Amino acid sequence: MNNSKRLKDALHFAENFAISSRLEFITPELLLVGICCRTNEFVDLCESYHVDYQKDLKEPIYGEMIEHVPDDVAEYELLPSVQFIQMMTIAETYAQNADKEEVDVPHVLHAILQLQDSQANFLLRSKFTGDVTELLRSIIDVYDGRELPDHHPERNDAEDETVFIDPFSSISKPQKWTELVLCVNEQLDKHNPLIGRQVEIERTIQVLCRRDKNNPLHVGEPGVGKTALIYGLAQRIENGDVPERLQGAKIYQMDMGSLVAGTQYRGEFEERILRIMKGIAKQPNAIVYIDEIHTLIGAGATSGDSLDGSNILKPYLEAGDIRFIGATTYKEYNKYFQKSQGIVRRFQKIDIPEPSQEETVRILEELKPIYEQFHHVRYQADIMRYTVELSCKYISDRFLPDKAIDLIDEAGAYRELHPLTKKTQLVDRKLIDETVKRICKISDDMFATSYGKNNQLATLQEHLSQQIFGQPEAIRQVVETVQLAKAGFNEPDKPLASLLFVGPTGVGKTELCRVLAKELGVELIRFDMSEYTEKHAVAKLIGAPAGYVGYEDGGLLTDAVRRAPNCVLLLDEIEKAHQDIYNILLQVMDYACLTDNKGNKADFKNVILIMTSNAGAQSASIGSVGFATSWTRGNAMLDAVKKTFKPEFINRLSATVVFNDMSREMASSVLNKKLSILQSRLKNKNVVIKLSNKAHDFLINEGFSERYGAREMDRVIRNHLNTLLMKEILFGQLKDGGKVYVERVNNSLALKYK
């Protein structure tokens, strides 16, 4: 950073004087002499303070110059002293913080006042008597061209330790304590009124009226109304609806983040808190409200120092003259606040539970006129109850009443931006539905099955049967399970369905999951459980424990469900996973909830959980043995399932769905489906293909087997058919489209044009 012209002049004088006097170092004292001799503003400053700069500054400095270079040294290099370097570094920092392009004389004088064991510092402090902060302001004024008054201050040693401020910063004058806090009583018209919460507010008033430990601590989940409770208390105080002890009380909100922001030097944060406390102590019947009070722990502390915001406030908490109200969440209370027992015992904990749906409906009805007036809309009758029900059903990671209020606010804002052609701008159920779908990322089809519009569910079995072949019983069980859940017959604290698909490979278990997710319009989340055969790998689903690699990454399963709470969750080949996975799934199937390694909960209430397994597939083909004619392949699979999985796991399943073996007829239907998909892709190339019966049979023979089902069908189509078409489309007669016939020639396929 460059120096200003007047600072350059002072530096030039100091350098020339040092060389002519054969001094070894250039020091802050020499620069102070240069400022005296080269800046008229400093002379004016000295006159204002009745300082004889010649006698009081220059002569004492000249008298201390003893480090001369011997005359027999012909050439030497003038070096800056350690304090000179320190002074210029501090001055440059001041200039940068003030967004100045140049370092100026006031920055240097401010830096000199920060130096320890410096003669220049001693001379300025001793000769310019009075408050040092006032001296800094005078330096600013004189170098800005303003006239100075005649100073006759008396020296006050108690103020010698004044916290120094940046002379060019926007906060060059200390903020009043009222500027560092917010008076809640004066902000009531900007905040929603408190509805209900009589028990909690009465308990708060009772604690405030105690003689000792009269500091309430509100602990509750985010969004349950902790801040609203404070504004409700302030409203009761303003209305006079409080005991005599609280009449006329003022609530001041103190934010730890704002107090720490902008502090640069040791002592500034503590000085702000003490300034606030001294100011509030002079106010009759004052109450301090600290939101996110856990930020007190460690606020303002330096490395290895135990002095933080909580320790500074301890004397005031203990005295009881100033009452404090704190607010935090259970997570932060346990993680930070509870560690400081000295602070915990000075507060009275008050739990703020989530309100019930009925209480939330009453809250929204009271807030309804406020939001109607703000958004210039009208909310449909009984829409508040409908909004609360939807918020509870689809928004699982937040709490009432906050999530319900957000819905009516969001819907009102949308209607204000997209007005109707009618005179009355109505917010109806349809708009609330659209708001929920947009916030929760729910498709139209999935949402329609939830509230009365069940056309899509009615045809679900038909649509699945058109895409999954030869599994009518499996499709029926899946559809009935989903319909029962949508009809409300499933328990409210369980997933929509927990299904186990059992059957040989290649018969359509995974495909049914894909089609089901597509038909319901939700995301398919698939985990290949063969990746979780090791015990430590299972931890990846909910996150690694603290201290292990991957702790910060979170859980793969919990994060996926939290991102898409309405989904089909497929755990493919579940029998290959480690046994610990079943303990995790027990919690999911029983309570529709899973907690990750950081304590965050993932809600599975709107999840269709499907697990696939090949257990019992080989024994199922044995069929009847001896006279046990009732022993079917389904019985064999179910018997193997009981041996593979724990009883408590099986008992929590909605259904165990057994898939049939793949037959040739089923393979033919699968082939036709895949050829239809291929034909739709070729349509963009204007290519039409037609297979002969022999070519069709060839693909079935190659792509189907009793052991692997139709799993090889895609590979066979790609190797025997797609490669032929590719060559013709790129280099042959199908460049511009056309119709081609596929026939079998010997042991392969060939294309022919007719």
ABEGO torsion letter per residue (X at the ends): XBBBAAAAAAAAAAAAAAAAAGBABBBAAAAAAAAAAABAAAAAAAAAAGBBAAAAAAAAAAAABABBBBAABABBBBBBBAAAAAAAAAAAAAAAAAGBABBBAAAAAAAAAABBGBAAAAAAAAABBEBAAAAAAAAAAAAAGBBBBBBBBBBBAAAAABBBBBAABAAABBBBAAAABBBAAAAAAABBBBBEGAAAAAAAAAAAABABGABBBBBBBBGAGAAAAAAAAAAAAAAGBBBAAABGBBBBBBBAAAAABGBABBGAAAAAAAAAAAAAAABBGBBBBBBGAAAABGBGBBBGBABBAAAAAAAAAAAGABBBBBBBBAAAAAAAAAABAAAAAABBBBBBBBBBAAAAAAAAAAAAAAAAAAAGBBBBBGAAAAAAAAAAAABAABBOAAAAAAAAAAAAAAAAABBBABABBBBBAAAAAAAAAAAAGBBAAAAAAABGBAAAAAAAAAAAAAABBGBAAAAAAAAAAAAAAAAGABBAABBABBBBBBEBBGAGAAAAAAAAAAAAGBBBBBBBAAAAABAAAAAAAAEBBBGBBGAAAEBAAAAAAAABABBBBBBBGAAABBAAAAAAAAAAAAAGBBBBAAGBBBBAAABBBBBBBABGAAAAAAEBBEABAABBAAAAAAAAAAAABBAAAAAABABBBBBBBBBAAAAAAAAAAAAAAAAAAAAAAGBBBBBBAAAAAAAAAAABBAAAEAAAAAAAAAAAAAAAAAAAAAABAAAAEEBBBBBBBEABBBBBBX
